[in-house]
Amino acid sequence: MIDIKSRVHCEAAMAKVTTAEAAAALIKDGMNIGVSGFTPSGYPKAVPLALAERAKTDPLKINLWTGASVGPEIDSVLTNAGVVARRLPYQTNNDLRKAINNGSVQYTDLHLSHVAQMARYGFMYGRHDVDIAIIEACIIKDLGNGQIGIVPTTSMGNSSSWVQSAKQVIIEVNVTQPEALEGMHDSYVPLDPPNRLPLPLVKPEDRIGTPYIPCDLSKVAAIVPCDITDKVRSLGAIDDEAKAMGENLVAFFKTEVAEGRLPKNLLPLQSGVGSVANAVINGLVNSDFEDLTVFTEVVQDGMFDLIDAGKLRVCSGTALSPSPDCLKKFYANVEKYKKYIVLRPQEVANSPELARRIGVIAMNTAIEVDIYGNVNSTHIAGTKIMNGIGGSGDYARNGFLTVFFTTSLAKGGAISSVVPFCSHVDHTEHDVDVIVSERGVADLRGLSPKERALVIIDKVANPKYQPLLKDYFERACKECGNSQTPHILSEALSFHDRFVKTGTMEK
């Protein structure tokens, strides 16, 4: 067995060290299992793998609750083993996505700030909280009086709340995660109504909790050694379109500063997950902006680049999700980078109250937008889930400024990312301030729906589809008597219908 004595500072806790197989045996059919992890970082590996192996001879189903997406040891392996009955709140795994879209896994897509509190409120399926929490740690501290402190690894997610609420806790001590991660976390669980207090955070760098997750040792059912690494994903190269979007954003910010609507160092930045979001942040690396702050979910490569460039004062998030090469850079320089990084539970990192109060600039990616400013972040052709809404809604409705990014075309030009009406709406026109594509910036603030349509078609849509969009809009205005939000109901989803039938949105 892997030696974890140097990582477990509580002698009494060592008596609970066992195998992944023994820990997996504690999980029963129908249980709600809350695991650490947010993006493929900081999630348990050994126990899920053991559970999948057990299921070959002892079939069972669980309801799996995470922070957001997690690694293949959970989402691929447990899905393929037929263990996952229900999953929430966000995923990016192809095997799991297929299972959701063929109906074999029931999926609940939730605002990420809502998840932990909804579990505590008893709002989830089955109307009860977490049965067993499985948490990855790099260190277990002895707090005395039967208390231990679980030092998380590369994410916080919902771990603090899962530990607090669960009947039993399983801790995976991962020896591949540096002990130097200690001190980077800020664990805080708000009280529930009617006793909730304002979150005492004023600036992104403020710390309001403890650098570990407190836990009664009596709740710990098993401690499992692990030496399996995080399976972080490579990010796509910054192509010309992504570079153009980043440049368009920087130009927009410069105008906002010049006209007095933003300070010189902007306001706390939030950026979504993935290659486009990372490319947009990278655009700031090569800009004149300095003394930047970040208040977001995921810390990606671009934010490390901002640190290296001396442009970032602090980066507050809930998970590290760099590319493999960037993760190696982080591990080699933990002491340097952790001075700039604070990892918090997602109900704090994604708090709508904080987004509104500290003035977050929300920047997220859209699958498609429509001519009136509605945004689809989750579904292909209105039916098949891609990933989920994630934290975009937490920030979009409540941020100081809300920006969505999309390339004007997809699938080699077969798809227009600007459509007459979104096939699924995650963010209504009321929550969208600015839309950016490689073509330009559509500033929608203060505009009526018909004014928004003209700006979006002109500034964001691709010339290939502009004539079709203009034709639809003009005919809709005429047919509806120039009403507030003109639509031809029989044609509103005609772009999608045409794509499904012919493979292209072109006529």
Secondary structure, DSSP 8 states (H G I E B T S, - for coil): ----TTTB--HHHHTTB--HHHHHTT--TT-EEEE--SSSSS---HHHHHHHHHHTTS---EEEE-SS---HHHHHHHHHTT-EEEEES----HHHHHHHHTTSSEE----GGGHHHHHHHT-STTS---SEEEEEEEEEEEEETTEEEEEE-SB-TTHHHHHHH-SEEEEEEETTS-GGGTTSB-B-----TTS-------STT---SBSSEEEEGGGEEEEEEE-------------HHHHHHHHHHHHHHHHHHHTTSS-TT-S-EEE-SSHHHHHHHHHHHTSS--SEEEE-SEE-HHHHHHHHTT-EEEEEESEE---HHHHHHHHHTHHHHTTTEEE--HHHHT-HHHHHHHT-EEEEE-SEEETTS-EE-SEETTTEE-S--TTHHHHHTTSSEEEEE--SEEGGGTEESEESS-SS-SB-GGG--EEE-SS-EEE-TT--HHHHHHHHHHHTS-TTTHHHHHHHHHHHHHHTTS-SS---TTTTTHHHHHHHHHS-S--
